[in-house]
Amino acid sequence: MFSPKDALKVDTRRVSSVSEVLANEYRVKILRALYEKSRTSKELSDITGLEGGQLYHHLRILTQNRFVVMGKRGEYSITVKGAVALMILSALAEVLVPPPEKELEKPLDKV
């Protein structure tokens, strides 16, 4: 099992590289859309509101980091790595950035 001690041993550059890729609302929107099904750049443009170079900039970052792949028909698909990252990021956001009615800001020793 992966313990807190194990987590603290992970190279900080590796941790930072994942957070940099996912630290953009549009990339998260793209991953969510692709989690549902493979999509063309036109479909992703309609979903995100991004066009041309803006969309391809984010797709390039996601493909370079292997969160997304482009198929033969020009459709983009999320990879297992991308899906896992999306699920973990979403769970992390739910815990660390809860809606106001779910605040979890108590000190750890008070829980």
VEXNU-388762 format. One record per atom (N, C-alpha, C): residue in three letters; z negated, x, y negated. Coordinates in pm, whole numbers, plus 32768, in hexadecimal, padded with zeros to 4 digits. Each point is the difference from the previous one (the first is absolute). Layout:
N
ALAZXY/...
END
This chain:
111
MET800080548077/MET80007FAC7F89/MET800080587F84/PHE80407FD17F98/PHE800C80497F82/PHE7F857FE37FAC/SER7FAD80637FED/SER7F807FEE7FBA/SER800D80227F6C/PRO7F9D7FDC7FAF/PRO8000802A7F74/PRO800980987FF1/LYS7FBF8049805A/LYS800980937FFA/LYS8090802E8018/ASP80447FBD805E/ASP808C8021801A/ASP80557FE37F84/ALA7FE57F907FBF/ALA804C7FDA7F89/ALA7FF380697F92/LEU7F8A80387FF3/LEU7FEA80647F97/LEU803F80868020/LYS803080118079/LYS8043807C8027/LYS80977FFB7FEA/VAL80377F8B7FE6/VAL80907FF37FEB/VAL802580497F7F/ASP806880518008/ASP802D804F7F8D/ASP80187FA57F88/THR7FC980257F8F/THR800B7FAD7F88/THR80907FED7FD4/ARG80578060801A/ARG808E7FF17FDC/ARG80417F918051/ARG7FD97FF4807F/ARG80357F948054/ARG7FD37F787FCC/VAL7F827FF77FDC/VAL7FCA7F827FCA/VAL80487FDD7F7F/SER801080617FA8/SER80427FEA7F7F/SER80917FD88011/SER8045803D8061/SER808E7FE18010/SER80167F6E8027/VAL7FA97FCA8053/VAL800B7F728026/VAL7FE37FA87F88/SER7F9780217FB8/SER7FDB7FAB7F8E/SER806A80057F93/GLU804380717FEE/GLU806A80087F9B/GLU80747FA48022/VAL80277FFD807E/VAL806F7FAB802A/VAL7FDE7F6D7FEA/LEU7F867FDA801D/LEU7FD87F737FFB/LEU7FC57FD67F7A/ALA7FFA805B7FA1/ALA7FC07FE27F80/ALA80617FBF7F9D/ASN80557FA98032/ASN80607FBD7FA9/ASN80127F708031/GLU7FEF7FA37FA6/GLU80087F728023/GLU80877FDB803D/TYR806D80397FCC/TYR80847FDE8034/TYR80148033808F/ARG7FCC8076801E/ARG800C80338088/ARG7FB07FAA8062/VAL7F8E7FD07FD4/VAL7FB27FA58055/VAL804D7F7E8014/LYS803F7FCC7F97/LYS80507F86800E/LYS807380148061/ILE804080747FF8/ILE806E801F805C/ILE7FCD80038090/LEU7F9180458016/LEU7FC780078087/LEU7FDB7F768034/ARG7FC67FAD7FAC/ARG7FDC7F78802B/ARG807C7FAF8027/ALA8067800C7FAE/ALA807C7FB7801E/ALA803D80308083/LEU7FFC80828017/LEU803A8037807B/LEU7FA87FE78079/TYR7F807FEB7FEA/TYR7FA77FDF806F/TYR80297F7A803E/GLU80307FA57FAB/GLU802D7F7D8030/GLU8080800C8052/LYS8061804F7FCC/LYS808080138044/LYS8050806C7FB8/SER806780328043/SER805B80617FC1/SER804B7FBA7F90/ARG8020804D7F98/ARG80427FC37F8C/ARG806580607FC2/THR80617FC67FBB/THR806180507FB6/THR7FC680257F77/SER8042805D7FBD/SER7FD180257F7A/SER800A7F887FA1/LYS80637FAA8013/LYS800D7F887FAC/LYS7F877FA58013/GLU7FD87FEC807C/GLU7F8A7FAD801A/GLU7F83803E7FC4/LEU7FF28084800E/LEU7F8C80447FC7/LEU80017FF97F68/SER807680077FC6/SER800D7FF27F6F/SER7FD27F767FD2/ASP802A7F998049/ASP7FD87F777FDF/ASP7F697FEE800A/ILE7FC3803E8065/ILE7F707FF28017/ILE7FAF804C7F98/THR802B807A7FE1/THR7FB180577FA7/THR80247FF37F6D/GLY80797FD37FE4/GLY802F7FFD7F76/GLY803780867FD2/LEU800180628058/LEU803780847FDF/LEU80958001801A/GLU8048804C7FB0/GLU809180098012/GLU802C80918002/GLY806F80198041/GLY804180827FFF/GLY7FA580768019/GLY8004805E7FA0/GLY7FB5807C800D/GLY7F6B7FEE8010/GLN7FC97F9A7FC1/GLN7F6F7FE8800E/GLN7FDC7FE08091/LEU804C7FA8803D/LEU7FE77FDA808B/LEU80158078805D/TYR807080477FED/TYR801F80708059/TYR7F9D80727FF1/HIS7FC680107F8B/HIS7F9780657FEC/HIS7F8C7FE5805F/HIS7FD37F858005/HIS7F8F7FDC8056/HIS802780038094/LEU80787FD38021/LEU802E8007808B/LEU800C8091802F/ARG802D80577FA8/ARG800D808E8022/ARG7F77803C8022/ILE7F9B7FE27FAF/ILE7F798032801A/ILE7FCD7FCB8086/LEU80167F80801A/LEU7FD17FC5807E/LEU804B80378079/THR808280197FF2/THR804B80378071/THR7FE180948014/GLN7FF1804C7F96/GLN7FDF808E800D/GLN7F7980148046/ASN7FA67FA47FEC/ASN7F7C8008803E/ASN7FF97FB48084/ARG80717FCF802D/ARG800F7FBC8082/ARG7FAD7F7F800C/PHE7FF07FBC7F92/PHE7FC07F7D8002/PHE806A7F948016/VAL807D80237FE0/VAL80727FA48007/VAL8077804E8036/VAL80557FBC804C/VAL807F803B802D/VAL80727FA27FDA/MET8078803B7FEF/MET80757FAF7FE4/MET80577FFD807D/GLY80247F878029/GLY80527FEE8077/GLY8094800E7FE3/LYS80507FF48069/LYS809180117FF6/LYS80427F967FA8/ARG7FC67F8C7FFC/ARG803C7F927FB0/ARG7FCF80017F70/GLY7FBA80687FD8/GLY7FCE80077F77/GLY7F7F7FB37FEB/GLU7FC57FD2806D/GLU7F807FB97FF5/GLU7F8D8064800C/TYR7F9B7FE87FB2/TYR7F8880538005/TYR7F9A7FBD805B/SER7FB68053804A/SER7F977FCF8059/SER7F8380547FED/ILE7F8E7FC18012/ILE7F8180487FF9/ILE7FEC80498086/THR7FC580767FFB/THR7FE0804A807A/THR7F727FDD802C/VAL7FDA802D8077/VAL7F767FED802D/VAL7FA280437F9D/LYS802480787FD4/LYS7FAE80487F9E/LYS7FF07FAD7F80/GLY806D7FC47FD1/GLY7FFB7FAE7F88/GLY7FAB7F848012/ALA800C7FC18075/ALA7FB17F87801B/ALA7F6B80208008/VAL7FDF806E8043/VAL7F738028800A/VAL7FC9801F7F75/ALA804D80497FB1/ALA7FD480217F78/ALA7FEA7F827FAC/LEU805B7FA0800B/LEU7FF47F837FB5/LEU7F837FB38029/MET7FE67FF78081/MET7F8A7FB78030/MET7F7E80447FD5/ILE7FFB8084800D/ILE7F8780497FD8/ILE7FEC7FF87F6A/LEU806B800F7FB3/LEU7FF67FF77F6E/LEU7FD07F767FD7/SER80367F98803E/SER7FD87F787FDE/SER7F6E7FE78022/ALA7FD480318073/ALA7F737FF18026/ALA7FA6804E7FA1/LEU802B80767FDB/LEU7FB480537FA2/LEU7FF37FBA7F79/ALA806E7FC67FD1/ALA7FFD7FB87F81/ALA7FA37F878007/GLU80007FBB8071/GLU7FA97F8B8010/GLU7F6D80277FF5/VAL7FDD80758034/VAL7F75802D7FFC/VAL7FDB803F7F7A/LEU805980557FCB/LEU7FDE804C7F87/LEU80217FBA7F7E/VAL805D7FA28004/VAL80277FB67F88/VAL7FFB7F6C801F/PRO7F897FCE8022/PRO7FF57F738026/PRO800D7FA47F88/PRO80247F83801B/PRO7FFD7F9E7F94/PRO7F727FF97FC9/PRO7FEE7FD57F84/PRO7F7A7FFF7FC2/PRO7F957FBB8054/GLU80247F9B804C/GLU7F9B7FB8804E/GLU7FD5804C807D/LYS803F8070801D/LYS7FDD804E8078/LYS7FD1808D7FDE/GLU7FBF80127F92/GLU7FDB80877FD5/GLU7FAA80478067/LEU8022807E801A/LEU7FB880528062/LEU7FD080827FBE/GLU7FCA7FF67F8C/GLU7FDB80777FB5/GLU7F6F802B8014/LYS7FBE7FC88065/LYS7F778028801A/LYS7FFF808E8037/PRO7F97804E7FE3/PRO7FF68084803E/PRO7FFA7FF28097/LEU803680618047/LEU80077FFB8091/LEU7F777FED8040/ASP7F99803D7FC9/ASP7F7B7FF5803C/ASP7FC17F777FEA/LYS803E7FAB7FB0/LYS7FCD7F787FE6/LYS80447F988057/VAL80638027804C/VAL804C7FA18052/VAL7FBD7FEE8086/
END
